Amino acid sequence: MAGTMTTDDLYSTVQELSDIDHDAALRRLSVLVPGNRAAFGDVRSRLAKRLHDHSDDYRATAALALVNRALATAARVDPLDWKLRWAKGRKP
């Protein structure tokens, strides 16, 4: 299921999970979308736009906080990391 989740699915899931405990929601998100920083970034942009249009949307605020925590825990992949480049046979 993790590979088939679209950004729209993630957007609605984050909104649903923002109503529960954030630690439990982060565990659920880590299973659904393991380390997909691009998807979380897209959802964060949509939530930020929603908050820009309606600043009193507290559910969007909670969802944005959840996405930011998920992004903080997601691993970063540096494409210029020499270990990755050598593992793929490319020299720096």
N, C-alpha and C positions, 0 to 999 in steps of 0.2 A: 504494500500500500504506500510505502514511503516514496517510491519512485513515480507513482501515478498522481500524487497530490499536486494540483495546479496552484497558482498564486491566489486565485479566487477561493479555492478550497481552504488554503492556509489563512486567508483573510477572515473568512467566516469562523474557522476553528479558533483563531486567536481571540476573536470577540467572545466566543462562547467560553473559552478557558479563562478569560479575564475575570469571570465571576467567581472562580474558585481560588483556592490557595495558590499563590504564585509558585511555590516550590513544587507542588504537584503538577501545576500547569507546565513548568519548565521540563519536568521529567517526561510528561506526555509529548511535548513538542520535540524533545530530543529523540524520541522514538519515531515520531511521524516524519520529521524532516531533519535527519542527522547532519548537522553542519552545513546546511545549504544557506550560505550567507547572502547569495544573490536573491533568493526568494524572500528571506527576511527583510532585505533592503527594499524590495519592491513593496512589501506590506507596510513597512515603516513609512515609505513615501506616501502611500495611500492614506494611512492614518494621520499623518502630519497635514495633508491637504484637507482632510475632513475636519481636523481641529482648527485649521486656519479659517475655514468657512463657518464653523460653529464652535466657538471657544468654550462653551459651557457643556460640551458633550463629555460627560465623565466616564462613560463606558469606553469611548475612544481613547481617553487619557489612560485608563487602566490597561487597555490593550496595547497602547504604545509603550507603556512601561514594561509590559511583559515581553514585547518584541525586543526592546533595548536590552533586557536581561538575557534573552536568548542569544542575541548578537554578541554580547559580552562573553558568553560561555562557548560560543562556536569557535572552532579552531580556524586560525588564519593560515592560508597557504601562500607562501611567497614564491612566485614563479621564477624569481631570480636566485633562489636558494641553491647554492652550489651542489649540495647533496642530491637534490631533486634533478638538477640538470645532468649530473654525472650518472645518476641511475638510469636516465633515459638515453644515455650515450652522447649527450651534448656537452661540450666543454664551455666553460664561462668565457 
